[in-house]
Amino acid sequence: MKVILTEDVQHLGESGAIKEVANGYARNYLLPRGLAKPATPGMVKVIEERKAAEVRRVAKAEEESRSLATLIGEQTIHLKVRVGKQGRLYGSITAADIANVLSQQIGQTIDRRKVELAENIHSTGTYEVLVKLVGKLSPKIKVVVESDVEPEETSAPTEE
């Protein structure tokens, strides 16, 4: 039996997907719980039109964000933080910290959830961070983490 999922169903699919399932599974589980509806020709057409509209919306958003992506891709962020021994930070640098500095540099608000860090940054160095904008637009920025204290210069003592 073909059904259209109205909600995400684990191990089956996401909302809006058209799936072929066993008759008993559909009759006894999916339909009574409101997780799916029978796939009539009219409903299938509506779902396909929604998917096409979503694809067009994402393509339009990508086109509008292309200039922002090139601007972001050219950015290098320098962060000066307190550092302990062996280049370890006292705290950590999070996606929110990077988003705030990036927003100040480009003059547009970047949401912290769009900055993709595998884990917070805990040591000095240079890192490449992905900023996921819309669809497939994901420019990379360079984040340079430096100590806020300049290394002490070795100078000869002056005699008085």
N, C-alpha and C positions, 0 to 999 in steps of 0.2 A: 504494500500500500504506500502510495506517495503522500507525504505530509510536509507541511510548511511549519518550521519551528517558530513558536512565538516567544520563546525564551531560550537562553543558552542551556544546553543539555550536555552534561559531561559525557565524554566518549562518543558523542553523536554529532554535535555541531553547534554553531552559533545561531542566534536569533535571525530569522529571515532566510535561513538555508532550506533548500528543498532536498529532502532525503527520502530514500526508499527504505522502508522498515517492514518488519514482519507484521501481519494483520493483528495478531494477538497483542504484540507490544504496543501498537498504535491504539487499539480498542481498549485495552485494559490498563495502560499506564499513561501514555502521552495525552490522549484526548480527554480522559476524565480529570486530569490534573491541570488542564489548560496549557500544557507545554507545547502543543502543536494543534494545527487545524488540517482538515483534509485538503489536499492540493487539487482544487478545481481549476479548470483552464483559466477562468477569470482571475483567481487569486494568483496563479503563476504569472500571468501577464502583469499584474500590479507589482509583484515582487521584482520582476525583471526591470520594470520601468523605474522603480526606486533605486535599484542597483545602478542603472545607467545614469540616473540623476546624481547619485553620489559620486560616480566616477567623474562626471562633468564638473561637479562642485570642487572636488579635490584638484582637478587639472587647472581650474580657474584660480584657486587659492595658490597653487604652485607658481603660476605665471605672475601673480601679484607679488609674491614673496621672493622672486628670483633676485631682484636688486638688493634686498635685505640680506639674502644668503651670500652674495658676493661681498657685501660690506662686512659681514660677520667673518667670512673666511679670511679676510685680510688682517684681522685683529690679532694682536699679541697682548696678553694680559700679564702685567708684572705685579706680583703680590709680595709685599715685604711683611714678614711675620717674625715673631720671637722664636728663636731656635735654640735648642739645647745642644748637648754634646752630640757629635757625629751627624749633624745635620737633621736631627729629629725635631719636629715642631712640638711646641708645648700643647697645642690643641690640634685641630685638623682644619683643612680647607674643604668646604662642602660645595655642593652644586649651587646652593643659595648664595654663597660668597662669590662664586664665579659669575652667576647671573647678575648680581648687583653691580659688580665692576664692569661687566660687559654692557649693561644697560646705560651706565654713566658714560662709557666711551662712545657708544653709537647714538645715544640720544633717544632710544626707543626702549620700552619695557620688554624684557625677556623673562619669561616665567621660569622659575627654578626647575620645574618638572621637565622642561625642554633640554636642559643641560644633562647629558648622560655621563655619569661617572660610575665606573665599575665599583669603586670604593673611594672613600674620602682620602684626600692627600695628606700624608703624615710626615713627609720629608722634603727637603729642598731638591730642586732640580727642574727640568723642563718636561712638561707633559702635553700630550695632544688630547683634546677633549672634543667630543662630538656634540653639536647643538642641533637637535631634531626640530625642524620647523614645521613643514607641511608635506605630507606624502613622502616623496623620496628626497626632498631637500634636506640635507644634513651636512652643513659645512663644518669643518674642523677648525678649532682655534688653538693657538699655542699658549699655554699657561706656564709662566716662569715664576717659580717660588724661590725667593731669596731671603736671606737674613736681614732683619732691620738694623742690625748693628754692624758697622763697618769693621773689618778686621783691623786690629791695632797695628799701627805701623811701628816697625823697629827703628828707632832713632837713637843715635848716640846721645848720652846725657851731656848737657851743656855745663861747662864749668863756669863758676862765678867767682 
